[in-house]
Amino acid sequence: MSSAVPVFDNLWTVTDLAQFLRVSDKTIYDWVHKRVIPFHKANRLVRFKPAEIERWLSSKGESHHGN
């Protein structure tokens, strides 16, 4: 096995998550800044675990599609 496998391989970028939630990248960055959404940071890179996002959506009652 190669030790060069990126740590963030299974994680979503801000753009990935924005497209998934149908919001802008700016909205995702705002949520991260306000700590509204679960995220991980390393070397200034923000990434998201899909399973954590699914749990977050479930806890929000999928209210991300409106107000």
N, C-alpha and C positions, 0 to 999 in steps of 0.2 A: 504494500500500500504506500502511496506517495504521501509525504508529510506536507505537500504543497496544496492540498485540498483546502479551498477557502472556507473559513469558519462560517461565513454567511451564505453558504450554498443553498440552504433550505429556507432562507428568510426572504421576505419581500422588501423591496426598496420603497421609498416614499411614493414614487411614481406607480409602482405595482399596486400599492394599497389604494392610492387615489383612483386609479382606474377601476379597481374592484368595487370600491364604495361609490363610484361616480361622483367624486368631489375633486376639487383642485389640489394640486401639490401644496399650495399655500394653506389650505384648510388643514391638511395633515400636519404641516409644520406648526400651525397654530395649536392644534390639539396636543402635539408633543410638548410644546412650550408650556401649555397649561396643565400638562400631565393628565389629560382626559383619556388618553388611549394607551394601552400597554406597548412599550417599545424597548429596544435595546440599543445601546450606543457603544461604539468603539472607534477610537481615532476620529472622532467627529462624524462618523457615519451613523445614520439612524436606520435601523432595520426592525422588521416586525415578524413575529412568529405567527404563521397562519392559524395554528390551533388557539393561540391566545386571542387573536382577533375574533375568531368564531365564538369563543366564550364571552368576550366583551360585547359582541353583537347580541348574543342571547341575553346577557344581563341587562342590556339596554332595551330589550323588547323589539329589536330591529327598528328602533326609532330614528336610525340614521337616514332614512329616506324622506324625512320631513323635519318639522320643528320639534 
